[in-house]
Amino acid sequence: MKCLYCETEAIFVSSKEFYGKDYKTNIYSCVPCDAYVGTHGNSETPLGTMANSELRECRKKAHLHFDKFWKSREMSRSEAYKWMANQMGLGAKGAHIAMFDVGKCEILINKIKREIKSST
């Protein structure tokens, strides 16, 4: 996997090597860019796209808003992801915050805020 920021080949390491603790997962990491992405379990399949510190913070913020939103609406998680896909004009595979860039995170947060405002 190549780094999205500098196109250097990412190193593939275990979570124990990366974090100092074994989380039963692996990491693709670009040290110069501080960009990384975890994998599904001990596989080589990434959970999303590599993210630097700015993007990781945006994704955390988007998840915070999204999780609070769907839980307050008593939606199931799958209903919430369908709502997101519809609102964002994405297919089911693209409707994952781990695949979003900064712009998509901001769009999602704004859509959630508008939805909350319109229902009050």
Secondary structure, DSSP 8 states (H G I E B T S, - for coil): -B-TTT--B-EEEEHHHHHSS--S-EEEEETTTTEEEEBSTTSS-BSS--B-HHHHHHHHHHHHHHHHHHHHTT--HHHHHHHHHHHHT--TTT--GGG--HHHHHHHHHHHHHHHHHT-
